[in-house]
Amino acid sequence: MTLQTDLLHLARPQSMPASVNPAVVRTSTVTFETIEQMREEKQRMASGERAFTYGRRGTPTTHSLEDAISRLESSEYTQLLPSGVAAINLVFLTLARPGAHVVIADSVYQPVRRSVEAWLKPWGVRVDYFDGSVEQLGTLLSDDTCMIYTEVPGSLVYEMQDLPALAQLARQRDIPLVVDNTWASGILMQPLALGASVSLMAGTKYVVGHSDVMLGTVSANAELGLRLREMSMVLGQCVGGDDAYLALRGLRTLACRMATHAHNAEGLGDWLARQPHVARVHQPSRPEHPGHELWRRDFSGSNGLLTIEFDAAVERQRVDAMVNHLTLFGIGSSWGGYESLALPCDVAAARSLPNPWAERGPCLRLHVGLEDLSDLQADLSQAWRMLAP
Ligand SMILES: Cc1ncc(COP(=O)(O)O)c(C=O)c1O
């Protein structure tokens, strides 16, 4: 069965008559018929199986969502977290250890650096950033490297990486490779199938798809999956039934939403690249995008993100004025919902390695939503006059 079809049929009630969607379980306490039944359930939990013993440890609703995400990510295990950032920190807490070394791609989501400064370094973990290439990664790995962390494409300007080659090197050195897969959200690429050890997502974005729930997911196989689950239990991380239900509902339309996001974003990217004041449009689906061939090889499609890099002569205030004149684009950061968004972004501030971004023109990230493409184009067109000096 294809992924798209499976996502429509997973976790639906089996016995008839039935509602189309599963019931929402909201609970802290779980009660049992007999002491024996309670012991049996706890025994299942102790032997590593998923059990229904207490709300913090998961409910049938969260278990259904975990199974659906595992299908999406081609993994044996998935752990739900209350946000994407919580997912990132769960992975760091599980894999990093004081005195050891981690290597992180320079193009990752900026708040990863906050975790590095707030606790990884103070905790005694050595951290190096790498440029995303296998060559540079190879020079940085050492005998005590305990994790390689990346995100493909990179945040803000979508730097591509050769994920299978990174994964091969990681495996040769027996180091877990962790991939933030939020951009593809499983429907466009599955890191575990390309050789990574862990895939995590901000489910907040495309999985939920309606900008109304915070959610993180971490997916892995075998022993590593169990370790991640155990650490999540130790930390007391859990997700409420209503949020899990909404994410499950989001999954039903993920494939068709993504196709429309891609159609709109690619159409807008073509149009924007022809507009005055634009130096380039950053978007992996564009043939001139660095690493476009890797994107074509490893991804099955596009999403709604693109970033406009304006000519260096364009002042940031003019970009701000243009954004203020948009009527269909909200000003906000959390992409992946059905709606269009615009966000000025500072690429130089989000990178640690020497980079040319401070010299380049201002950047504006768009998340292209599900509105009609012609309306979005007309909106940008009327606001464009604000860019004139
Ligand atoms: C690539 C990526 N990873 C992780 C996150 C964090 O997700 P959350 O906002 O759910 O904590 C974000 C949020 O923007 C993101 O863009």
The ligand as an ORCA input file, in Angstrom:
! r2SCAN-3c Opt
* xyz 0 1
  C      13.566     22.707     11.073
  C      12.903     22.927     12.400
  N      13.121     22.054     13.393
  C      12.564     22.207     14.609
  C      11.737     23.278     14.879
  C      11.170     23.443     16.262
  O       9.836     23.091     16.314
  P       8.864     23.641     17.454
  O       8.563     25.055     17.088
  O       7.700     22.712     17.397
  O       9.593     23.552     18.746
  C      11.459     24.202     13.875
  C      10.568     25.353     14.130
  O      10.531     26.310     13.383
  C      12.076     24.033     12.601
  O      11.887     24.919     11.610
*
